[in-house]
Amino acid sequence: MADTLGKVSDVEIDPDGVFKYILVRVKVKDGTDHKDIVRGTKSAQYHNHIFEKVSPEMQGFGLECSCLGGGKIEHNSKEKKLRVFGESTGYGKADHSVTAEKLKSAFQDYEINWSDDKK
């Protein structure tokens, strides 16, 4: 079952713009193996809309998930820059340093910054 975790991508975000994101802990049911993933999209009006899409998808793999918090990502693909900031009213602020590390592994040639600023 731990193999299933490896099939879940660490990062899925929109290719451009400013949008909401959540940091999600995905865990093997009845196990201790887990990993944290980043999901973000402009189509989500609220952070919980992202979670409502991710959770059933992970359950389909036989995994459980919980939201560790949220914020916003500013993605500029032209300049190869990502900025992580802000917080989720419903889930609280994600650990942006963890999110930034996940983004660095997926966008190795990008400049990635994070701050605890709300804007």
A tleap script that builds the chain and sets N, CA, C and O, in Angstrom:
source leaprc.protein.ff14SB
mol = sequence {
  NMET ALA ASP THR LEU GLY LYS VAL SER ASP
  VAL GLU ILE ASP PRO ASP GLY VAL PHE LYS
  TYR ILE LEU VAL ARG VAL LYS VAL LYS ASP
  GLY THR ASP HIE LYS ASP ILE VAL ARG GLY
  THR LYS SER ALA GLN TYR HIE ASN HIE ILE
  PHE GLU LYS VAL SER PRO GLU MET GLN GLY
  PHE GLY LEU GLU CYS SER CYS LEU GLY GLY
  GLY LYS ILE GLU HIE ASN SER LYS GLU LYS
  LYS LEU ARG VAL PHE GLY GLU SER THR GLY
  TYR GLY LYS ALA ASP HIE SER VAL THR ALA
  GLU LYS LEU LYS SER ALA PHE GLN ASP TYR
  GLU ILE ASN TRP SER ASP ASP LYS CLYS
}
set mol.1.N position { 0.821 -1.207 0.000 }
set mol.1.CA position { 0.000 0.000 0.000 }
set mol.1.C position { 0.861 1.265 0.000 }
set mol.1.O position { 0.448 2.296 -0.531 }
set mol.2.N position { 2.058 1.188 0.595 }
set mol.2.CA position { 2.949 2.346 0.604 }
set mol.2.C position { 3.352 2.725 -0.818 }
set mol.2.O position { 3.677 3.881 -1.088 }
set mol.3.N position { 3.330 1.739 -1.737 }
set mol.3.CA position { 3.624 2.022 -3.143 }
set mol.3.C position { 2.637 3.035 -3.714 }
set mol.3.O position { 2.983 3.840 -4.579 }
set mol.4.N position { 1.411 2.982 -3.219 }
set mol.4.CA position { 0.378 3.896 -3.695 }
set mol.4.C position { 0.765 5.339 -3.421 }
set mol.4.O position { 0.508 6.213 -4.249 }
set mol.5.N position { 1.377 5.605 -2.278 }
set mol.5.CA position { 1.817 6.970 -1.968 }
set mol.5.C position { 2.753 7.501 -3.043 }
set mol.5.O position { 2.684 8.674 -3.409 }
set mol.6.N position { 3.615 6.649 -3.543 }
set mol.6.CA position { 4.558 7.052 -4.578 }
set mol.6.C position { 3.890 7.454 -5.882 }
set mol.6.O position { 4.469 8.190 -6.681 }
set mol.7.N position { 2.671 6.970 -6.099 }
set mol.7.CA position { 1.938 7.292 -7.321 }
set mol.7.C position { 1.202 8.631 -7.230 }
set mol.7.O position { 0.728 9.152 -8.240 }
set mol.8.N position { 1.108 9.181 -6.028 }
set mol.8.CA position { 0.437 10.465 -5.833 }
set mol.8.C position { 1.459 11.573 -6.058 }
set mol.8.O position { 2.491 11.612 -5.388 }
set mol.9.N position { 1.176 12.472 -6.996 }
set mol.9.CA position { 2.139 13.541 -7.293 }
set mol.9.C position { 2.220 14.521 -6.127 }
set mol.9.O position { 1.221 14.835 -5.480 }
set mol.10.N position { 3.435 14.992 -5.882 }
set mol.10.CA position { 3.667 15.919 -4.767 }
set mol.10.C position { 3.001 17.264 -4.988 }
set mol.10.O position { 2.525 17.892 -4.042 }
set mol.11.N position { 2.966 17.710 -6.246 }
set mol.11.CA position { 2.472 19.058 -6.544 }
set mol.11.C position { 1.566 19.030 -7.773 }
set mol.11.O position { 1.916 18.466 -8.809 }
set mol.12.N position { 0.400 19.647 -7.634 }
set mol.12.CA position { -0.493 19.909 -8.766 }
set mol.12.C position { -1.052 21.306 -8.576 }
set mol.12.O position { -1.920 21.538 -7.734 }
set mol.13.N position { -0.529 22.248 -9.386 }
set mol.13.CA position { -0.994 23.633 -9.297 }
set mol.13.C position { -1.241 24.173 -10.706 }
set mol.13.O position { -0.769 23.615 -11.697 }
set mol.14.N position { -1.991 25.274 -10.768 }
set mol.14.CA position { -2.266 25.918 -12.051 }
set mol.14.C position { -0.975 26.499 -12.635 }
set mol.14.O position { -0.054 26.855 -11.898 }
set mol.15.N position { -0.921 26.588 -13.962 }
set mol.15.CA position { 0.302 27.026 -14.621 }
set mol.15.C position { 0.592 28.520 -14.512 }
set mol.15.O position { 1.716 28.939 -14.788 }
set mol.16.N position { -0.367 29.319 -14.125 }
set mol.16.CA position { -0.144 30.768 -14.014 }
set mol.16.C position { -1.200 31.420 -13.148 }
set mol.16.O position { -2.299 30.891 -12.982 }
set mol.17.N position { -0.854 32.591 -12.589 }
set mol.17.CA position { -1.807 33.391 -11.843 }
set mol.17.C position { -1.626 33.295 -10.340 }
set mol.17.O position { -0.693 32.667 -9.838 }
set mol.18.N position { -2.560 33.946 -9.630 }
set mol.18.CA position { -2.597 33.908 -8.174 }
set mol.18.C position { -3.811 33.084 -7.790 }
set mol.18.O position { -4.919 33.340 -8.261 }
set mol.19.N position { -3.597 32.084 -6.926 }
set mol.19.CA position { -4.695 31.184 -6.597 }
set mol.19.C position { -4.517 30.575 -5.205 }
set mol.19.O position { -3.431 30.591 -4.626 }
set mol.20.N position { -5.611 30.045 -4.700 }
set mol.20.CA position { -5.607 29.384 -3.396 }
set mol.20.C position { -4.920 28.027 -3.505 }
set mol.20.O position { -4.962 27.372 -4.546 }
set mol.21.N position { -4.283 27.620 -2.395 }
set mol.21.CA position { -3.679 26.289 -2.351 }
set mol.21.C position { -3.873 25.705 -0.965 }
set mol.21.O position { -4.106 26.426 0.005 }
set mol.22.N position { -3.771 24.382 -0.888 }
set mol.22.CA position { -3.775 23.694 0.410 }
set mol.22.C position { -2.604 22.721 0.468 }
set mol.22.O position { -2.149 22.192 -0.545 }
set mol.23.N position { -2.135 22.507 1.697 }
set mol.23.CA position { -1.119 21.497 1.985 }
set mol.23.C position { -1.864 20.336 2.625 }
set mol.23.O position { -2.533 20.507 3.644 }
set mol.24.N position { -1.748 19.158 2.026 }
set mol.24.CA position { -2.544 17.998 2.444 }
set mol.24.C position { -1.618 16.865 2.871 }
set mol.24.O position { -0.644 16.558 2.184 }
set mol.25.N position { -1.924 16.249 4.005 }
set mol.25.CA position { -1.205 15.049 4.424 }
set mol.25.C position { -1.996 13.840 3.935 }
set mol.25.O position { -3.157 13.655 4.298 }
set mol.26.N position { -1.359 13.031 3.118 }
set mol.26.CA position { -1.960 11.815 2.576 }
set mol.26.C position { -1.334 10.639 3.306 }
set mol.26.O position { -0.113 10.554 3.431 }
set mol.27.N position { -2.177 9.734 3.786 }
set mol.27.CA position { -1.717 8.649 4.656 }
set mol.27.C position { -2.321 7.324 4.220 }
set mol.27.O position { -3.461 7.258 3.761 }
set mol.28.N position { -1.537 6.284 4.373 }
set mol.28.CA position { -2.044 4.935 4.116 }
set mol.28.C position { -3.054 4.598 5.218 }
set mol.28.O position { -2.759 4.765 6.401 }
set mol.29.N position { -4.237 4.127 4.833 }
set mol.29.CA position { -5.259 3.773 5.832 }
set mol.29.C position { -4.713 2.732 6.795 }
set mol.29.O position { -4.084 1.755 6.388 }
set mol.30.N position { -4.964 2.956 8.074 }
set mol.30.CA position { -4.526 2.052 9.148 }
set mol.30.C position { -3.007 1.844 9.155 }
set mol.30.O position { -2.525 0.811 9.621 }
set mol.31.N position { -2.264 2.811 8.647 }
set mol.31.CA position { -0.804 2.709 8.625 }
set mol.31.C position { -0.161 4.006 9.083 }
set mol.31.O position { -0.847 4.966 9.435 }
set mol.32.N position { 1.148 4.020 9.074 }
set mol.32.CA position { 1.872 5.217 9.494 }
set mol.32.C position { 2.537 5.933 8.325 }
set mol.32.O position { 2.933 7.090 8.459 }
set mol.33.N position { 2.666 5.262 7.177 }
set mol.33.CA position { 3.294 5.891 6.015 }
set mol.33.C position { 2.442 7.053 5.530 }
set mol.33.O position { 1.224 6.931 5.405 }
set mol.34.N position { 3.092 8.188 5.256 }
set mol.34.CA position { 2.367 9.356 4.770 }
set mol.34.C position { 3.308 10.249 3.965 }
set mol.34.O position { 4.526 10.070 3.971 }
set mol.35.N position { 2.707 11.214 3.274 }
set mol.35.CA position { 3.462 12.261 2.597 }
set mol.35.C position { 2.576 13.485 2.488 }
set mol.35.O position { 1.349 13.388 2.532 }
set mol.36.N position { 3.209 14.634 2.344 }
set mol.36.CA position { 2.477 15.884 2.208 }
set mol.36.C position { 2.475 16.295 0.739 }
set mol.36.O position { 3.485 16.175 0.046 }
set mol.37.N position { 1.327 16.780 0.279 }
set mol.37.CA position { 1.183 17.188 -1.117 }
set mol.37.C position { 0.607 18.601 -1.184 }
set mol.37.O position { -0.037 19.065 -0.244 }
set mol.38.N position { 0.847 19.273 -2.301 }
set mol.38.CA position { 0.365 20.632 -2.533 }
set mol.38.C position { -0.628 20.600 -3.689 }
set mol.38.O position { -0.358 20.020 -4.741 }
set mol.39.N position { -1.771 21.227 -3.479 }
set mol.39.CA position { -2.780 21.339 -4.530 }
set mol.39.C position { -3.279 22.774 -4.576 }
set mol.39.O position { -3.619 23.345 -3.540 }
set mol.40.N position { -3.328 23.366 -5.773 }
set mol.40.CA position { -3.800 24.738 -5.899 }
set mol.40.C position { -4.413 25.009 -7.255 }
set mol.40.O position { -3.957 24.488 -8.273 }
set mol.41.N position { -5.465 25.840 -7.259 }
set mol.41.CA position { -6.147 26.151 -8.509 }
set mol.41.C position { -6.939 27.449 -8.411 }
set mol.41.O position { -7.471 27.803 -7.359 }
set mol.42.N position { -6.999 28.148 -9.544 }
set mol.42.CA position { -7.792 29.380 -9.628 }
set mol.42.C position { -9.284 29.074 -9.573 }
set mol.42.O position { -10.080 29.936 -9.201 }
set mol.43.N position { -9.666 27.863 -9.939 }
set mol.43.CA position { -11.089 27.530 -10.012 }
set mol.43.C position { -11.732 27.402 -8.630 }
set mol.43.O position { -12.958 27.362 -8.523 }
set mol.44.N position { -10.927 27.340 -7.583 }
set mol.44.CA position { -11.483 27.195 -6.227 }
set mol.44.C position { -11.823 28.561 -5.640 }
set mol.44.O position { -10.953 29.417 -5.477 }
set mol.45.N position { -13.082 28.746 -5.333 }
set mol.45.CA position { -13.488 29.996 -4.689 }
set mol.45.C position { -13.025 29.999 -3.233 }
set mol.45.O position { -12.646 31.041 -2.699 }
set mol.46.N position { -13.059 28.830 -2.596 }
set mol.46.CA position { -12.623 28.674 -1.213 }
set mol.46.C position { -11.646 27.499 -1.129 }
set mol.46.O position { -11.641 26.622 -1.993 }
set mol.47.N position { -10.824 27.492 -0.085 }
set mol.47.CA position { -9.839 26.425 0.094 }
set mol.47.C position { -10.491 25.049 0.213 }
set mol.47.O position { -9.945 24.054 -0.263 }
set mol.48.N position { -11.665 24.999 0.853 }
set mol.48.CA position { -12.316 23.697 1.032 }
set mol.48.C position { -12.760 23.088 -0.297 }
set mol.48.O position { -12.937 21.873 -0.386 }
set mol.49.N position { -12.943 23.911 -1.328 }
set mol.49.CA position { -13.307 23.369 -2.642 }
set mol.49.C position { -12.174 22.504 -3.196 }
set mol.49.O position { -12.424 21.518 -3.890 }
set mol.50.N position { -10.934 22.873 -2.889 }
set mol.50.CA position { -9.793 22.069 -3.329 }
set mol.50.C position { -9.794 20.739 -2.575 }
set mol.50.O position { -9.624 19.672 -3.165 }
set mol.51.N position { -9.991 20.829 -1.254 }
set mol.51.CA position { -9.989 19.607 -0.436 }
set mol.51.C position { -11.117 18.662 -0.843 }
set mol.51.O position { -10.936 17.444 -0.870 }
set mol.52.N position { -12.277 19.227 -1.159 }
set mol.52.CA position { -13.427 18.412 -1.556 }
set mol.52.C position { -13.159 17.648 -2.852 }
set mol.52.O position { -13.800 16.629 -3.111 }
set mol.53.N position { -12.225 18.126 -3.660 }
set mol.53.CA position { -11.845 17.423 -4.887 }
set mol.53.C position { -10.753 16.384 -4.590 }
set mol.53.O position { -10.791 15.273 -5.118 }
set mol.54.N position { -9.788 16.749 -3.749 }
set mol.54.CA position { -8.645 15.884 -3.459 }
set mol.54.C position { -9.043 14.672 -2.616 }
set mol.54.O position { -8.604 13.556 -2.893 }
set mol.55.N position { -9.863 14.881 -1.598 }
set mol.55.CA position { -10.186 13.824 -0.652 }
set mol.55.C position { -10.793 12.582 -1.311 }
set mol.55.O position { -10.302 11.479 -1.068 }
set mol.56.N position { -11.838 12.712 -2.132 }
set mol.56.CA position { -12.400 11.510 -2.765 }
set mol.56.C position { -11.402 10.842 -3.714 }
set mol.56.O position { -11.384 9.618 -3.842 }
set mol.57.N position { -10.576 11.650 -4.374 }
set mol.57.CA position { -9.556 11.110 -5.275 }
set mol.57.C position { -8.584 10.217 -4.498 }
set mol.57.O position { -8.235 9.129 -4.954 }
set mol.58.N position { -8.149 10.685 -3.319 }
set mol.58.CA position { -7.221 9.912 -2.494 }
set mol.58.C position { -7.901 8.674 -1.914 }
set mol.58.O position { -7.287 7.612 -1.814 }
set mol.59.N position { -9.173 8.816 -1.532 }
set mol.59.CA position { -9.926 7.666 -1.020 }
set mol.59.C position { -10.034 6.582 -2.078 }
set mol.59.O position { -10.051 5.393 -1.761 }
set mol.60.N position { -10.107 6.998 -3.345 }
set mol.60.CA position { -10.151 6.048 -4.445 }
set mol.60.C position { -8.878 5.201 -4.536 }
set mol.60.O position { -8.902 4.079 -5.041 }
set mol.61.N position { -7.772 5.755 -4.042 }
set mol.61.CA position { -6.500 5.018 -3.986 }
set mol.61.C position { -6.369 4.216 -2.692 }
set mol.61.O position { -5.370 3.527 -2.487 }
set mol.62.N position { -7.378 4.305 -1.818 }
set mol.62.CA position { -7.304 3.629 -0.533 }
set mol.62.C position { -6.490 4.417 0.485 }
set mol.62.O position { -5.930 3.843 1.419 }
set mol.63.N position { -6.426 5.735 0.300 }
set mol.63.CA position { -5.655 6.598 1.194 }
set mol.63.C position { -6.586 7.540 1.950 }
set mol.63.O position { -7.698 7.825 1.506 }
set mol.64.N position { -6.120 8.010 3.083 }
set mol.64.CA position { -6.842 9.019 3.860 }
set mol.64.C position { -6.095 10.331 3.711 }
set mol.64.O position { -4.891 10.334 3.454 }
set mol.65.N position { -6.792 11.442 3.868 }
set mol.65.CA position { -6.067 12.704 3.831 }
set mol.65.C position { -6.669 13.705 4.801 }
set mol.65.O position { -7.850 13.645 5.144 }
set mol.66.N position { -5.814 14.629 5.231 }
set mol.66.CA position { -6.246 15.721 6.103 }
set mol.66.C position { -5.557 16.987 5.640 }
set mol.66.O position { -4.418 16.956 5.173 }
set mol.67.N position { -6.255 18.096 5.774 }
set mol.67.CA position { -5.707 19.381 5.339 }
set mol.67.C position { -4.876 19.976 6.474 }
set mol.67.O position { -5.350 20.114 7.601 }
set mol.68.N position { -3.633 20.324 6.157 }
set mol.68.CA position { -2.718 20.904 7.147 }
set mol.68.C position { -2.778 22.427 7.157 }
set mol.68.O position { -2.171 23.064 8.017 }
set mol.69.N position { -3.500 23.011 6.217 }
set mol.69.CA position { -3.615 24.460 6.138 }
set mol.69.C position { -3.581 24.905 4.687 }
set mol.69.O position { -3.472 24.094 3.767 }
set mol.70.N position { -3.677 26.214 4.508 }
set mol.70.CA position { -3.707 26.739 3.151 }
set mol.70.C position { -3.101 28.112 3.054 }
set mol.70.O position { -2.550 28.644 4.017 }
set mol.71.N position { -3.212 28.668 1.881 }
set mol.71.CA position { -2.682 29.996 1.596 }
set mol.71.C position { -2.899 30.290 0.129 }
set mol.71.O position { -3.848 29.805 -0.486 }
set mol.72.N position { -1.997 31.098 -0.427 }
set mol.72.CA position { -2.074 31.432 -1.849 }
set mol.72.C position { -0.713 31.218 -2.490 }
set mol.72.O position { 0.328 31.276 -1.836 }
set mol.73.N position { -0.756 30.971 -3.782 }
set mol.73.CA position { 0.454 30.859 -4.586 }
set mol.73.C position { 0.329 31.832 -5.746 }
set mol.73.O position { -0.709 31.904 -6.403 }
set mol.74.N position { 1.396 32.575 -5.988 }
set mol.74.CA position { 1.491 33.418 -7.174 }
set mol.74.C position { 2.466 32.709 -8.112 }
set mol.74.O position { 3.643 32.549 -7.788 }
set mol.75.N position { 1.972 32.288 -9.274 }
set mol.75.CA position { 2.773 31.521 -10.223 }
set mol.75.C position { 2.975 32.344 -11.491 }
set mol.75.O position { 2.022 32.679 -12.195 }
set mol.76.N position { 4.231 32.661 -11.762 }
set mol.76.CA position { 4.583 33.391 -12.976 }
set mol.76.C position { 5.484 32.470 -13.799 }
set mol.76.O position { 6.698 32.437 -13.599 }
set mol.77.N position { 4.882 31.726 -14.722 }
set mol.77.CA position { 5.646 30.745 -15.498 }
set mol.77.C position { 6.592 31.423 -16.489 }
set mol.77.O position { 7.631 30.861 -16.834 }
set mol.78.N position { 6.243 32.619 -16.945 }
set mol.78.CA position { 7.093 33.340 -17.896 }
set mol.78.C position { 8.435 33.692 -17.248 }
set mol.78.O position { 9.494 33.515 -17.852 }
set mol.79.N position { 8.374 34.194 -16.007 }
set mol.79.CA position { 9.593 34.576 -15.283 }
set mol.79.C position { 10.145 33.438 -14.418 }
set mol.79.O position { 11.184 33.580 -13.774 }
set mol.80.N position { 9.431 32.309 -14.417 }
set mol.80.CA position { 9.810 31.137 -13.606 }
set mol.80.C position { 9.948 31.510 -12.128 }
set mol.80.O position { 10.991 31.307 -11.506 }
set mol.81.N position { 8.859 32.063 -11.589 }
set mol.81.CA position { 8.826 32.467 -10.184 }
set mol.81.C position { 7.556 31.950 -9.523 }
set mol.81.O position { 6.480 31.935 -10.121 }
set mol.82.N position { 7.713 31.528 -8.279 }
set mol.82.CA position { 6.578 31.128 -7.448 }
set mol.82.C position { 6.704 31.837 -6.107 }
set mol.82.O position { 7.786 31.904 -5.525 }
set mol.83.N position { 5.578 32.366 -5.624 }
set mol.83.CA position { 5.567 32.992 -4.297 }
set mol.83.C position { 4.435 32.369 -3.499 }
set mol.83.O position { 3.311 32.263 -3.990 }
set mol.84.N position { 4.727 31.956 -2.265 }
set mol.84.CA position { 3.753 31.317 -1.375 }
set mol.84.C position { 3.497 32.283 -0.217 }
set mol.84.O position { 4.441 32.780 0.397 }
set mol.85.N position { 2.232 32.548 0.079 }
set mol.85.CA position { 1.887 33.525 1.115 }
set mol.85.C position { 0.443 33.318 1.566 }
set mol.85.O position { -0.267 32.461 1.040 }
set mol.86.N position { 0.025 34.107 2.539 }
set mol.86.CA position { -1.375 34.138 2.955 }
set mol.86.C position { -1.787 32.962 3.821 }
set mol.86.O position { -0.956 32.193 4.304 }
set mol.87.N position { -3.093 32.845 4.002 }
set mol.87.CA position { -3.638 31.790 4.844 }
set mol.87.C position { -5.059 31.464 4.432 }
set mol.87.O position { -5.691 32.208 3.682 }
set mol.88.N position { -5.547 30.355 4.926 }
set mol.88.CA position { -6.924 29.930 4.698 }
set mol.88.C position { -7.740 30.286 5.928 }
set mol.88.O position { -7.330 30.008 7.055 }
set mol.89.N position { -8.892 30.899 5.712 }
set mol.89.CA position { -9.771 31.226 6.836 }
set mol.89.C position { -10.271 29.946 7.503 }
set mol.89.O position { -10.342 29.872 8.730 }
set mol.90.N position { -10.611 28.954 6.711 }
set mol.90.CA position { -11.169 27.712 7.246 }
set mol.90.C position { -10.145 26.741 7.806 }
set mol.90.O position { -10.402 26.100 8.825 }
set mol.91.N position { -8.981 26.615 7.159 }
set mol.91.CA position { -7.984 25.615 7.555 }
set mol.91.C position { -6.790 26.209 8.297 }
set mol.91.O position { -5.971 25.471 8.845 }
set mol.92.N position { -6.688 27.516 8.316 }
set mol.92.CA position { -5.525 28.154 8.934 }
set mol.92.C position { -4.362 28.210 7.946 }
set mol.92.O position { -4.484 27.765 6.805 }
set mol.93.N position { -3.239 28.759 8.393 }
set mol.93.CA position { -2.072 28.931 7.531 }
set mol.93.C position { -1.297 27.631 7.430 }
set mol.93.O position { -0.994 26.995 8.439 }
set mol.94.N position { -0.983 27.246 6.214 }
set mol.94.CA position { -0.111 26.091 5.997 }
set mol.94.C position { 1.313 26.490 6.355 }
set mol.94.O position { 1.630 27.678 6.412 }
set mol.95.N position { 2.155 25.524 6.592 }
set mol.95.CA position { 3.573 25.788 6.800 }
set mol.95.C position { 4.164 26.068 5.421 }
set mol.95.O position { 4.487 25.145 4.673 }
set mol.96.N position { 4.301 27.354 5.095 }
set mol.96.CA position { 4.739 27.739 3.757 }
set mol.96.C position { 6.149 27.242 3.436 }
set mol.96.O position { 6.489 27.060 2.267 }
set mol.97.N position { 6.968 27.022 4.463 }
set mol.97.CA position { 8.322 26.511 4.203 }
set mol.97.C position { 8.250 25.086 3.653 }
set mol.97.O position { 9.038 24.718 2.781 }
set mol.98.N position { 7.310 24.283 4.157 }
set mol.98.CA position { 7.112 22.917 3.653 }
set mol.98.C position { 6.599 22.980 2.213 }
set mol.98.O position { 7.069 22.244 1.345 }
set mol.99.N position { 5.633 23.862 1.971 }
set mol.99.CA position { 5.091 24.030 0.622 }
set mol.99.C position { 6.189 24.439 -0.350 }
set mol.99.O position { 6.282 23.897 -1.451 }
set mol.100.N position { 7.024 25.398 0.058 }
set mol.100.CA position { 8.111 25.875 -0.805 }
set mol.100.C position { 9.073 24.743 -1.158 }
set mol.100.O position { 9.533 24.656 -2.297 }
set mol.101.N position { 9.380 23.880 -0.197 }
set mol.101.CA position { 10.274 22.749 -0.470 }
set mol.101.C position { 9.647 21.782 -1.472 }
set mol.101.O position { 10.332 21.263 -2.353 }
set mol.102.N position { 8.345 21.544 -1.335 }
set mol.102.CA position { 7.644 20.676 -2.287 }
set mol.102.C position { 7.679 21.292 -3.691 }
set mol.102.O position { 7.896 20.594 -4.682 }
set mol.103.N position { 7.461 22.608 -3.755 }
set mol.103.CA position { 7.488 23.298 -5.044 }
set mol.103.C position { 8.881 23.248 -5.668 }
set mol.103.O position { 9.017 23.096 -6.881 }
set mol.104.N position { 9.913 23.377 -4.833 }
set mol.104.CA position { 11.297 23.341 -5.340 }
set mol.104.C position { 11.610 22.010 -6.004 }
set mol.104.O position { 12.359 21.968 -6.980 }
set mol.105.N position { 11.049 20.925 -5.490 }
set mol.105.CA position { 11.310 19.617 -6.097 }
set mol.105.C position { 10.588 19.479 -7.439 }
set mol.105.O position { 11.062 18.770 -8.326 }
set mol.106.N position { 9.449 20.148 -7.591 }
set mol.106.CA position { 8.678 20.056 -8.829 }
set mol.106.C position { 9.081 21.117 -9.861 }
set mol.106.O position { 8.925 20.912 -11.064 }
set mol.107.N position { 9.598 22.248 -9.379 }
set mol.107.CA position { 9.971 23.362 -10.254 }
set mol.107.C position { 11.426 23.736 -9.965 }
set mol.107.O position { 11.709 24.795 -9.406 }
set mol.108.N position { 12.328 22.862 -10.350 }
set mol.108.CA position { 13.731 22.994 -9.972 }
set mol.108.C position { 14.416 24.213 -10.575 }
set mol.108.O position { 15.383 24.713 -10.001 }
set mol.109.N position { 13.945 24.700 -11.708 }
set mol.109.CA position { 14.589 25.856 -12.344 }
set mol.109.C position { 13.866 27.171 -12.033 }
set mol.109.O position { 14.065 28.167 -12.728 }
set mol.110.N position { 13.042 27.174 -11.007 }
set mol.110.CA position { 12.284 28.357 -10.601 }
set mol.110.C position { 12.911 29.049 -9.397 }
set mol.110.O position { 13.627 28.439 -8.603 }
set mol.111.N position { 12.618 30.343 -9.290 }
set mol.111.CA position { 12.912 31.094 -8.075 }
set mol.111.C position { 11.650 30.975 -7.212 }
set mol.111.O position { 10.556 31.339 -7.643 }
set mol.112.N position { 11.819 30.461 -5.989 }
set mol.112.CA position { 10.657 30.214 -5.122 }
set mol.112.C position { 10.852 30.929 -3.797 }
set mol.112.O position { 11.861 30.736 -3.118 }
set mol.113.N position { 9.879 31.758 -3.434 }
set mol.113.CA position { 9.911 32.507 -2.180 }
set mol.113.C position { 8.635 32.257 -1.406 }
set mol.113.O position { 7.599 31.923 -1.979 }
set mol.114.N position { 8.721 32.421 -0.105 }
set mol.114.CA position { 7.536 32.318 0.732 }
set mol.114.C position { 7.630 33.339 1.861 }
set mol.114.O position { 8.720 33.752 2.257 }
set mol.115.N position { 6.477 33.734 2.366 }
set mol.115.CA position { 6.429 34.636 3.518 }
set mol.115.C position { 5.126 34.390 4.264 }
set mol.115.O position { 4.175 33.819 3.729 }
set mol.116.N position { 5.113 34.837 5.514 }
set mol.116.CA position { 3.902 34.709 6.320 }
set mol.116.C position { 2.995 35.926 6.156 }
set mol.116.O position { 2.004 36.068 6.874 }
set mol.117.N position { 3.338 36.807 5.205 }
set mol.117.CA position { 2.485 37.963 4.921 }
set mol.117.C position { 1.161 37.495 4.357 }
set mol.117.O position { 1.075 36.446 3.720 }
set mol.118.N position { 0.129 38.287 4.601 }
set mol.118.CA position { -1.190 37.909 4.108 }
set mol.118.C position { -1.406 38.368 2.664 }
set mol.118.O position { -2.337 37.907 2.004 }
set mol.119.N position { -0.547 39.278 2.163 }
set mol.119.CA position { -0.700 39.764 0.786 }
set mol.119.C position { 0.606 39.716 0.057 }
set mol.119.O position { 0.673 40.085 -1.115 }
savepdb mol mol.pdb
quit
